[in-house]
């Protein structure tokens, strides 16, 4: 009796805590094309069919042998791209691999050639598929209308006789993504996953297990420096900045792809407050640049402020209550530079020619509001861009003094 062949196999990066936000992005892309959205994954090999005599155990062995011992694999989501196939094509988010990911993907593809029954291992690698369009002509028209590919020469002639319908713009996307798991998909369903930090294989049900996921995220935070295990150090009398903590906010982890389980408010608050206390000494000057907590009633705000160490200066954010003691901005000088610290950079007074330290944007627009922008003289100390740890003024002055280039996200380091 012959065995039923397995569906095509794909090796993909799990988008992890960014899944919710990325799914919203893909839905907007799909709506622009009038098609149903796809689930966010980042294929790095496949889809492919297994050769006779090979099974999923051989796939896992090939993957494990090729994956370096790292707690995460980094890539950048950067704009959109279109990939043609024989019967149409795919439009999705372009993925630029960095660090070990590119070499690892090539190694996995080489290992899989020994057990795969196809040469089409490239597939949609390094692309988050948003929509698949059937029909070559339909794909070319849809992709060229949005500037993703150059249309054939005869499309220019068609425009002389028929004006193309205006194309809905695709939503902007540019953000880094750290993957902490590799998935083995059968068809579109995950059947197993390699948890990179603990270096263990998980079954399909374990991939959805919240305690296992929480343990994996904590290992990632410690490795990335997003959760400090001890004092951060620094000179006495340091000045610190942090914005947009949103303590107690039940949805902020989903909205901003923070490395916590969605709605796990207690764990998120524990880490943010622990990081604060590991960084800010009682005699240090510490500026909270808005949006400290949720809900934003006066009693909750006062209780949240009392949980922070240091000589606090509280700058009002758009989600903060109107309380005595909250100020719209703070000016200071250090290292021969003038600084204006406030919540929203849109509120900078006209003519101010110093450096602006701000929050409010989170990591929603890293092109214009990265962590450190020497061209516009801006420093974005929102929790997500600051690495979940308060930012010392001495670091900002050093980056200015050393004429550092733009820095998308602060590279926090484990203590």
ABEGO torsion letter per residue (X at the ends): XBBBBBBBBBBBBBAEAAAAAAAAAAAAAAAAAGBBBBBBBBBABOBBBBBBGBBAAAAAAAAAAABBBBABBBBBBBEBBBBBBAAEEBBBBBBBBBEAAAAAAAAAAAAAAAABABABAAEABGBBBABBBBEAAAAAAAAAAAGABBBBAAAAAAAAABBBBBBBBBBBBBBBBBBABBBBBBEABBABBBBAAAGBBBBAAAAABAAAAAAAAAAAAAAAGABBABBAEEBBGBBBBBBGAGBGBAAAAAAAGBBBBBGBAAAAAAAAAAAAAAABBAABBBBBBEGABOBABAAAAAAAAAABBEBBBBBBBAABBBBBGBBABBBBBBGGBBBBBBABAAABBBGBABBBBBBGAEAABAAABBABBAAAGBBBABAAAAGGBBBBAAAAAAAAAAGBBBBABBBBBBX
